[in-house]
């Protein structure tokens, strides 16, 4: 059963400079919540705090019994180096990391899962392309396919529809 995530007087920031000030609230199981605001208002900072990537400057984040590894996170594309030499299928397969681990090998069933996740976002046939060869919208879909393989009870999406067209 997913845990409620509770924010109590939460302040987050970088190098001691607050970016999100005194936020309180809850995210309850089975709900969808949109965090909206102008650029620079702290939306990504809040998600990084919930993910445990950014420690609170004040207040607290209570994830209940939920482990960080049970939260899937789709970051903004700007934070990913697309010049890294990795194929589309390999980056999607990284979504299986929690199940396979550092020393586990990919079975044919794992590769099939990664291929199916890629097909589910309309990119079958792109498996061997380098991620740097994709359009911004295609790369966003690849990241979504990777995240879907994590099979987590909590999903955090940071600008998930950026550069994705209406049909997709």
SVG drawing of the C-alpha trace seen along z (x, -y; Angstrom):
<svg xmlns="http://www.w3.org/2000/svg" viewBox="-7 -33 37 47">
<polyline fill="none" stroke="black" stroke-width="0.4" points="0.0,0.0 1.5,-3.4 2.3,-5.8 1.1,-9.4 3.9,-11.9 3.7,-14.7 5.5,-18.1 5.8,-20.0 7.0,-23.6 9.4,-22.5 12.1,-24.8 14.4,-23.7 17.2,-25.4 20.7,-25.4 23.9,-26.4 21.9,-27.6 19.7,-29.9 16.0,-29.0 14.1,-28.4 11.0,-26.8 9.7,-28.4 7.7,-26.9 5.6,-24.4 3.1,-22.1 0.8,-19.6 0.1,-15.9 0.1,-13.7 -2.3,-10.8 -2.3,-7.4 -4.4,-7.1 -4.3,-10.8 -2.8,-12.9 -1.4,-16.3 -0.2,-19.0 2.3,-21.5 2.0,-24.6 3.8,-27.9 6.0,-30.2 9.6,-29.3 11.9,-29.6 9.2,-29.2 10.6,-26.0 8.6,-23.2 11.6,-21.1 13.3,-21.9 10.2,-20.5 10.3,-17.3 14.1,-16.9 13.4,-17.3 10.6,-14.6 13.0,-12.3 15.7,-12.8 18.1,-14.5 18.0,-17.7 18.0,-17.8 15.6,-20.2 17.0,-23.5 14.2,-23.5 11.0,-21.5 10.6,-17.9 9.5,-15.4 7.8,-12.3 7.5,-9.5 5.9,-7.1 7.2,-3.6 7.9,-4.5 11.5,-4.0 13.2,-6.4 13.7,-3.4 9.9,-3.1 9.6,-6.6 10.0,-6.8 11.3,-10.2 11.2,-11.7 13.5,-14.8 13.6,-17.7 15.5,-16.9 17.9,-19.8 19.5,-17.9 20.6,-15.0 23.7,-15.0 22.5,-13.7 26.0,-13.5 26.6,-10.4 27.2,-7.4 24.3,-5.2 21.6,-3.6 17.9,-4.2 17.3,-0.6 20.1,-0.7 18.7,-3.9 15.2,-2.3 16.7,0.8 18.1,-1.3 14.5,-1.4 15.1,2.3 18.1,1.3 16.2,1.8 15.2,5.4 18.5,6.4 21.1,4.6 24.7,3.7 25.9,7.2 22.8,8.8 22.7,9.5 20.0,8.7 18.0,11.7 16.2,12.0 13.0,11.4 14.4,8.1 15.4,7.0 12.0,7.9 10.4,5.8 12.6,2.8 11.6,3.2 7.9,3.4 8.2,0.2 9.8,-1.5 7.0,-0.3 4.4,-1.5 5.6,-5.1 5.6,-4.6 9.3,-4.2 9.7,-0.6 12.6,-0.4 14.6,-3.1 16.4,-0.6 19.9,-1.0 19.9,-4.7 22.0,-6.9 20.1,-9.1 21.7,-12.2 20.1,-11.4 16.6,-11.8 14.4,-14.8 13.6,-16.4 10.1,-14.9 11.4,-11.4 13.9,-11.6 11.1,-12.6 9.2,-9.5 12.3,-7.3 12.6,-8.7 9.0,-7.9 9.5,-4.3 12.4,-4.0 10.4,-5.3 7.5,-2.9 9.8,0.1 10.5,-1.0 7.0,0.1 6.9,-2.2 3.9,-3.1 4.8,-6.8 5.7,-8.6 7.1,-12.2 7.1,-13.8 9.0,-17.1 7.6,-18.8 6.6,-15.5 4.8,-17.0 7.6,-19.4 8.3,-19.0 5.7,-16.2 3.0,-16.8 -0.7,-16.4 -1.0,-13.1 1.7,-11.5"/>
</svg>
